[in-house]
Amino acid sequence: MKALLNRLINQESISSEEAKKVLVNISAGQYNQSQIASFLTVYMMRSITLDELRGFRDALLELCVPVDLDDYNTIDLCGTGGDGKDTFNISTLSSFVTAGAGVHVTKHGNYGVSSACGSSNVMESLGIKFTNDIDFLKRSIDEAGICVLHAPLFHPAMKNVAPIRKELGVKTFFNMLGPMVNPAFPKNQMVGVFNLELLRLYGYLYQETDKNYAVVHALDGYDEISLTGKTKVITNTSETLFEPYELGVDTIEQSAIFGGNTVDEATQLFTKIISGNGSKAQNNVICANAGLAIATAKQITHKEGFQLAKESLMSKKGKEALDKLIKLSN
């Protein structure tokens, strides 16, 4: 590790194989906490390369506890987090709206590290059970159209890193990896990333797969379609600059999608929006994101997906999916 750190500190990059080996060694407990913290810190000081990101991804996918849900043709809606915007849980809400629209979802998520409330925080607060039991996950999809894959249960290799990430409390390259390492290996994916550089890297890496994908970054910094301005969107068929008017909706203020400062506040807001009682801006943001996910899975236009998402949210089909999952958990 010492030799590797010296190279990285000297602004050198490492190969995919070296990156992969480091994560395998971290999981095997071969490095102490100071070494791991130093390694994470390097990537806060400089950009990650395509080869490094590929190596880290490959290591985590190789080390994960895989779940075979291929028969369901699922999608994952997952943001990297780390955009520092403290929005409400847009991708999680959008996941239930997507499930309500009849598209099966394998939602990969974790507790918040750099934000007030991550996907897993709000779902746990709502009473959703986290498990890696395949029968429960299949039953969840069969009955609710969605299952939750709580990252720590599927990535035991990362138990040596979790406490360090928590203590650091800022985004690390693990934020960049989260959406890429869904243990169900879904064939469809909608990903939000926190900067344009990462959008480009994701675009390259996803080109190497057979997924249907949409990778998004709002130009004012959000790791999702925020409707606060333009959003860069890369899919397996196009690269576009999306604007709210394309869905027939208004551009909104950033304050309209703030998520509160605590898990309790976030959970209350989550329940209010999924019940169809959100503001116009909140509803439109959810449906813009769910709409792109639906469009990605069904291979239809974003506008068509948006209409299906609105129908799911306002007819409370998204709420039904949530209620069924909570009931199964109990």
PEQUI-V729155 format. One record per residue. N is the residue number from 0. SS is DSSP state (A for helix, B for strand, O for the rest). D_LAST is the distance of its C-alpha to the last C-alpha in Angstrom with 1 decimal. Layout:
N	SS	D_LAST
N	SS	D_LAST
//
This chain:
0	O	45.4
1	A	48.4
2	A	50.5
3	A	47.6
4	A	47.1
5	A	50.8
6	A	50.9
7	A	48.1
8	A	49.6
9	O	52.8
10	O	51.1
11	O	51.0
12	O	48.2
13	O	46.7
14	O	46.3
15	A	43.1
16	A	43.6
17	A	44.1
18	A	41.0
19	A	38.9
20	A	40.4
21	A	39.7
22	A	36.0
23	A	36.1
24	A	38.1
25	A	35.7
26	A	32.8
27	O	35.1
28	O	35.7
29	O	39.4
30	O	39.8
31	O	39.5
32	A	37.6
33	A	40.7
34	A	41.5
35	A	38.1
36	A	38.3
37	A	41.8
38	A	40.8
39	A	38.1
40	A	40.5
41	A	43.1
42	A	41.0
43	A	40.6
44	A	44.4
45	O	45.2
46	O	43.9
47	O	42.1
48	O	44.0
49	A	42.8
50	A	43.5
51	A	41.6
52	A	38.5
53	A	38.7
54	A	39.0
55	A	36.1
56	A	33.9
57	A	35.2
58	A	34.5
59	A	30.8
60	A	30.3
61	A	32.1
62	A	30.2
63	O	26.7
64	O	24.1
65	O	24.5
66	O	22.1
67	O	23.8
68	O	22.4
69	A	26.0
70	A	25.7
71	A	23.6
72	O	26.3
73	O	24.0
74	B	24.9
75	B	23.8
76	B	24.5
77	B	25.1
78	B	27.6
79	O	29.4
80	O	29.0
81	O	32.0
82	O	33.7
83	O	33.7
84	O	33.0
85	O	29.7
86	B	28.6
87	O	25.3
88	O	22.7
89	A	24.7
90	A	23.8
91	A	20.0
92	A	20.5
93	A	22.9
94	A	20.5
95	A	18.3
96	A	21.5
97	A	22.9
98	A	19.9
99	A	20.5
100	O	24.1
101	O	23.3
102	O	23.8
103	O	21.3
104	B	20.2
105	B	19.5
106	B	19.0
107	B	20.4
108	B	20.1
109	O	20.5
110	O	20.8
111	O	23.8
112	O	27.0
113	O	29.7
114	O	27.8
115	O	26.1
116	O	22.6
117	O	21.7
118	A	19.2
119	A	16.7
120	A	17.3
121	A	16.3
122	A	13.2
123	A	12.0
124	A	13.1
125	A	11.1
126	O	7.8
127	O	8.0
128	O	7.7
129	O	11.3
130	O	12.6
131	O	15.9
132	O	14.9
133	A	16.9
134	A	15.3
135	A	11.8
136	A	14.0
137	A	16.0
138	A	13.3
139	A	12.2
140	A	15.9
141	A	16.5
142	A	14.1
143	A	13.8
144	O	17.1
145	B	15.9
146	B	14.4
147	B	14.5
148	B	17.0
149	B	17.0
150	A	20.6
151	A	20.9
152	A	18.9
153	A	21.4
154	O	24.5
155	A	25.0
156	A	28.6
157	A	28.1
158	A	27.0
159	A	30.7
160	A	30.7
161	A	27.5
162	A	28.9
163	A	32.2
164	A	30.7
165	A	28.9
166	A	32.1
167	A	34.2
168	O	31.8
169	O	33.7
170	O	33.2
171	O	34.4
172	A	34.9
173	A	31.3
174	A	30.5
175	A	32.9
176	A	31.2
177	A	27.5
178	A	27.6
179	A	29.9
180	A	27.8
181	O	24.7
182	O	24.0
183	O	23.4
184	O	27.0
185	O	26.4
186	O	29.5
187	B	29.1
188	B	28.7
189	B	29.2
190	B	30.0
191	B	31.2
192	O	33.6
193	O	35.2
194	O	38.8
195	A	41.3
196	A	42.3
197	A	38.8
198	A	38.6
199	A	41.8
200	A	40.5
201	A	37.3
202	A	39.5
203	A	41.7
204	A	38.9
205	A	37.0
206	A	40.4
207	O	40.4
208	O	37.2
209	O	36.7
210	O	33.8
211	B	33.8
212	B	33.4
213	B	33.9
214	B	34.5
215	B	35.0
216	B	36.5
217	B	37.6
218	O	41.1
219	O	40.5
220	O	38.0
221	O	34.5
222	O	32.3
223	O	31.4
224	O	33.2
225	O	33.7
226	O	36.2
227	O	38.3
228	O	40.9
229	O	41.6
230	B	39.1
231	B	40.3
232	B	38.5
233	B	39.2
234	B	38.0
235	O	39.2
236	O	41.8
237	O	42.9
238	B	43.2
239	B	43.3
240	B	43.3
241	B	40.9
242	O	41.6
243	A	39.5
244	A	42.3
245	A	41.6
246	A	38.4
247	O	40.4
248	O	38.6
249	O	40.1
250	O	40.2
251	O	38.1
252	O	38.5
253	A	36.5
254	A	35.4
255	A	33.5
256	A	30.8
257	B	30.5
258	O	26.9
259	O	27.3
260	O	27.7
261	O	24.4
262	A	20.7
263	A	20.2
264	A	22.9
265	A	21.6
266	A	18.1
267	A	19.9
268	A	22.2
269	A	19.6
270	A	17.9
271	A	21.5
272	A	22.7
273	A	19.9
274	A	20.3
275	A	24.0
276	A	25.4
277	O	26.6
278	O	30.4
279	A	32.5
280	A	32.9
281	A	29.1
282	A	28.5
283	A	31.4
284	A	30.4
285	A	26.9
286	A	28.6
287	A	31.4
288	A	29.1
289	A	26.7
290	A	30.0
291	A	31.5
292	A	28.5
293	A	28.6
294	A	32.4
295	A	32.1
296	A	29.9
297	A	31.8
298	O	35.2
299	O	36.1
300	O	37.5
301	A	35.7
302	A	36.7
303	A	35.3
304	A	32.0
305	A	32.1
306	A	32.5
307	A	29.6
308	A	27.4
309	A	28.7
310	A	28.0
311	A	24.3
312	A	23.9
313	A	26.0
314	O	24.6
315	O	21.1
316	A	20.1
317	A	18.9
318	A	16.7
319	A	15.4
320	A	14.6
321	A	12.7
322	A	10.8
323	A	10.0
324	A	8.8
325	A	6.5
326	A	5.3
327	A	5.4
328	A	3.8
329	O	0.0
//
